[in-house]
């Protein structure tokens, strides 16, 4: 059940932190030189961000730390599930695209879902960074943040990995497919 208060209970927080700590330890290649204790302290100091990470987890994103911004002191989380998160598939790009569909409307859009979760869609650069950490989206694809000039012409961008290469594609923003969702990013 979705909470409207955007804050986890103490029990939910501890459970999520345990999952994140285990994932952090199992995937050290994603965050070389970072310490879990510092990540956890930052998360505990920002409960609204922990709520967003829980939303990423609930929808199948398997969020993990992928970097640290020395200028801001923020840890960077991306969805690291092998395929685009299951709870975020079969959606069009944004609300405008959703409203443009006359029939067979999907339940939601990538941009709206991300905003509701308190995260952002990965950019092309972020998606390529993620792909340096493993092989993601070999059977699915993910909407990415689309430049305004492309969106103005009713287009949207998505990416995936096929044939051991990362590809960037375009589609009508109102399109949706069972195997296309989106990956998110969050700075804490």
For each residue, the residues with C-beta under 8 A, 3 or more apart:
1:
2:
3: 6 7 8 51
4:
5:
6: 3 48 51 52 118
7: 3 47 48 51
8: 3 12 13 16 47 50 51 54
9: 12 13
10: 13 14
11: 14 15
12: 8 9 15 16 54
13: 8 9 10 16 17 44 47 50
14: 10 11 17 18
15: 11 12 18 19
16: 8 12 13 19 20 50 53 54 57
17: 13 14 20 21 40 43 44 50
18: 14 15 21 22
19: 15 16 22 23 57
20: 16 17 23 24 39 40 43 53 63 64
21: 17 18 24 25 36 40
22: 18 19 25 26
23: 19 20 26 27 62 64 80
24: 20 21 27 28 31 36 39 64 65
25: 21 22 28 36
26: 22 23
27: 23 24 30 31 64 80
28: 24 25 31 32
29: 32 133
30: 27 64 65 66 80 133
31: 24 27 28 34 64 65 66 67 68
32: 28 29
33:
34: 31 38 39 65 68 75
35: 38 39
36: 21 24 25 39 40
37: 40 41
38: 34 35 41 42 75
39: 20 24 34 35 36 42 43 65 75 188
40: 17 20 21 36 37 43 44
41: 37 38 44 45
42: 38 39 45 46 73 74 75 188
43: 17 20 39 40 46 49 50 53 188
44: 13 17 40 41 47 50
45: 41 42
46: 42 43 49 50 188
47: 7 8 13 44 50 51
48: 6 7 51 52 118
49: 43 46 52 53 118 186 188
50: 8 13 16 17 43 44 46 47 53 54
51: 3 6 7 8 47 48 54 55 118
52: 6 48 49 55 56 117 118 119 186
53: 16 20 43 49 50 56 57 63 77 186 188
54: 8 12 16 50 51 57 58
55: 51 52 58 59 116 117 118 119
56: 52 53 59 61 62 63 77 79 85 117 119 184 186
57: 16 19 53 54 60 61 62 63
58: 54 55 87
59: 55 56 85 86 87 88 117
60: 57 81 85 86 87 88
61: 56 57 79 80 81 85 87 88 183 184
62: 23 56 57 79 80 81 85
63: 20 53 56 57 77 78 79 80 184 186
64: 20 23 24 27 30 31 77 78 80
65: 24 30 31 34 39 68 75 76 77
66: 30 31 76 77 78 80 129 130 133
67: 31 75 76 129
68: 31 34 65 74 75 76
69: 72 73 74 75 76 187
70: 73
71:
72: 69 187
73: 42 69 70
74: 42 68 69 187 188
75: 34 38 39 42 65 67 68 69 187 188
76: 65 66 67 68 69 185 186 187 188
77: 53 56 63 64 65 66 185 186 187 188
78: 63 64 66 122 126 130 183 184 185
79: 56 61 62 63 84 85 122 183 184
80: 23 27 30 61 62 63 64 66 130 133 134 136
81: 60 61 62 84 85 86 136
82: 134 135 136 138
83: 86 136 137 138 139 140
84: 79 81 88 89 137 140 141 142 179 180 181 182 183
85: 56 59 60 61 62 79 81 88 89 181 182 183
86: 59 60 81 83 89 181
87: 58 59 60 61
88: 59 60 61 84 85 91 110 113 181 182
89: 84 85 86 140 177 178 179 180 181
90: 106 107 176 177 178 180 181
91: 88 106 107 108 109 110 113 143 176 180 181 182
92: 97 98 101 106 109 110 173 174 175 176
93: 97 109 110 111 143 146 151 156 173 174
94: 97 98 109 110 111 112 151 156 173
95: 98 99 109 111 112
96: 99 100 173
97: 92 93 94 100 101 109 154 156 172 173 174
98: 92 94 95 101 105 106 108 109 112 174
99: 95 96
100: 96 97 154 173 174
101: 92 97 98 104 105 106 174
102:
103:
104: 101
105: 98 101
106: 90 91 92 98 101 109 176
107: 90 91
108: 91 98 112 113
109: 91 92 93 94 95 97 98 106 112 113
110: 88 91 92 93 94 113 114 121 143 181 182
111: 93 94 95 114 115 121
112: 94 95 98 108 109 115 116
113: 88 91 108 109 110 116 117 182
114: 110 111 117 119 120 121 182 184
115: 111 112 118
116: 55 112 113
117: 52 55 56 59 113 114 184
118: 6 48 49 51 52 55 115 186
119: 52 55 56 114 184 185 186
120: 114 145 184 185 186
121: 110 111 114 143 144 145 182 183 184 185
122: 78 79 126 127 130 142 144 145 182 183 184 185
123: 126 127 144 145
124: 127 128 144 145 157 159 168
125: 128 129
126: 78 122 123 129 130 144 185
127: 122 123 124 130 131 142 144 159 166 183
128: 124 125 131 132 166
129: 66 67 125 126 132 133
130: 66 78 80 122 126 127 133 134 136 183
131: 127 128 134 135 136 161 166
132: 128 129
133: 29 30 66 80 129 130
134: 80 82 130 131
135: 82 131 138 161 164
136: 80 81 82 83 130 131 161 183
137: 83 84 140 141 142 159 160 161
138: 82 83 135 160 161 162
139: 83 179
140: 83 84 89 137 160 179 180 181
141: 84 137 158 159 160 169 177 179 180
142: 84 122 127 137 158 159 160 180 181 182 183
143: 91 93 110 121 146 156 157 158 180 181 182
144: 121 122 123 124 126 127 157 158 159 168 182 183
145: 120 121 122 123 124 157
146: 93 143 150 151 155 156 157 173
147: 150 151 157
148: 151 152
149: 152 153
150: 146 147 153 155 156 157 170
151: 93 94 146 147 148 154 155 156 173
152: 148 149
153: 149 150
154: 97 100 151 172 173 174
155: 146 150 151 170 171 172 173
156: 93 94 97 143 146 150 151 170 171 172 173
157: 124 143 144 145 146 147 150 168 169 170
158: 141 142 143 144 168 169 170 171 180
159: 124 127 137 141 142 144 166 167 168 169
160: 137 138 140 141 142 166 167 169
161: 131 135 136 137 138 164 165 166 167
162: 138 165 167
163:
164: 135 161
165: 161 162
166: 127 128 131 159 160 161
167: 159 160 161 162
168: 124 144 157 158 159
169: 141 157 158 159 160
170: 150 155 156 157 158
171: 155 156 158 175
172: 97 154 155 156 175
173: 92 93 94 96 97 100 146 151 154 155 156
174: 92 93 97 98 100 101 154
175: 92 171 172
176: 90 91 92 106 180
177: 89 90 141 180
178: 89 90
179: 84 89 139 140 141
180: 84 89 90 91 140 141 142 143 158 176 177
181: 84 85 86 88 89 90 91 110 140 142 143
182: 84 85 88 91 110 113 114 121 122 142 143 144
183: 61 78 79 84 85 121 122 127 130 136 142 144
184: 56 61 63 78 79 114 117 119 120 121 122
185: 76 77 78 119 120 121 122 126
186: 49 52 53 56 63 76 77 118 119 120
187: 69 72 74 75 76 77
188: 39 42 43 46 49 53 74 75 76 77
